[in-house]
C-alpha cells in the first residue's frame, strides 16, 4: 500500500503534466484528422434593382462539400461563409450565375469536393400596377321563398400590383366565397379579395363591401 501511495505522490507534478500533454496531443490528433463535411452556405441577393422583383424560386443555400483537417473545416464554418449574387447591373430577364469552387475563399489545407447547385438562375420582372374589375364569388342558394335580387360592390374596381407578366393576365379579381344560404334580408358584408394562384400579387384595397339585395317571393 505504501508503495502504491509513493508511486502516486512521488513526482506528482510531472505525472499530472504528462497526463495533460497526452490529452492535448490526443485532441490535436483528432483535430488534424481528415474529415469530409457538407456545409449549407446561404445565398444572399444583393442590389436588386428598384422597381423589379425576382419571379422564380432561387435556392436558399448552396451545399458545399469540404474535405481536410477537422479543425480547419470548423474554423471555416465558424466564419459563416455566404454566396452573394449581385444584381446591380441587371434588368428584366433571366440570368444564370455559375457557382464554381474558385469563388469560395477556403484555407489552403481544405479542398472543395462538390458544389451543388453549380449554377443559379434568377428571373427578374418589372413591378407594375393596373386597375381591374371585381367579381363576387357566391356559394349556396337563398333560403326557401327568397331570391337574390342583386349585388352592389363598393368599390367595384381595385388596383393590383405585381410582376408585369402576371398582372397582364388578370382582368377580374374575385372575392372569397360567400355562402348566401341564410340571407333572407338585405345584408352588407366586408369580403376579402382572393389572390390565390397569383404569386406576388397584391390588391388595394384588400377587401370590399358587398351588399346582397334579397327579395321575398
Rosetta blueprint (number, residue, H / E / L):
1 X L
2 X H
3 X H
4 X H
5 X H
6 X H
7 X H
8 X H
9 X H
10 X L
11 X L
12 X H
13 X H
14 X H
15 X H
16 X H
17 X H
18 X H
19 X H
20 X H
21 X H
22 X H
23 X H
24 X H
25 X H
26 X H
27 X H
28 X H
29 X H
30 X H
31 X H
32 X L
33 X L
34 X E
35 X E
36 X E
37 X E
38 X E
39 X E
40 X E
41 X E
42 X E
43 X E
44 X E
45 X E
46 X E
47 X L
48 X L
49 X L
50 X L
51 X L
52 X E
53 X E
54 X E
55 X L
56 X L
57 X L
58 X L
59 X L
60 X L
61 X E
62 X E
63 X E
64 X E
65 X E
66 X E
67 X E
68 X E
69 X E
70 X H
71 X H
72 X H
73 X H
74 X H
75 X H
76 X H
77 X H
78 X H
79 X L
80 X L
81 X L
82 X E
83 X E
84 X E
85 X E
86 X E
87 X L
88 X L
89 X L
90 X L
91 X L
92 X L
93 X E
94 X E
95 X E
96 X E
97 X E
98 X E
99 X L
100 X L
101 X H
102 X H
103 X H
104 X L
105 X L
106 X L
107 X L
108 X L
109 X L
110 X L
111 X E
112 X E
113 X E
114 X E
115 X E
116 X E
117 X L
118 X L
119 X E
120 X E
121 X E
122 X E
123 X E
124 X E
125 X E
126 X E
127 X E
128 X E
129 X E
130 X E
131 X E
132 X E
133 X E
134 X E
135 X E
136 X L
137 X L
138 X E
139 X E
140 X L
141 X L
142 X L
143 X L
144 X L
145 X L
146 X E
147 X E
148 X E
149 X E
150 X E
151 X E
152 X E
153 X E
154 X E
155 X L
156 X L
157 X E
158 X E
159 X E
160 X E
161 X E
162 X E
163 X E
164 X H
165 X H
166 X H
167 X H
168 X L
169 X L
170 X L
171 X L
172 X E
173 X E
174 X E
175 X E
176 X L
177 X L
178 X E
179 X E
180 X L
181 X L
182 X L
183 X L
184 X L
185 X L
186 X L
187 X E
188 X E
189 X E
190 X E
191 X E
192 X E
193 X E
194 X L
195 X L
196 X L
197 X L
198 X L
199 X L
200 X L
201 X L
202 X E
203 X E
204 X E
205 X L
206 X L
207 X E
208 X E
209 X E
210 X E
211 X E
212 X E
213 X E
214 X E
215 X E
216 X E
217 X L
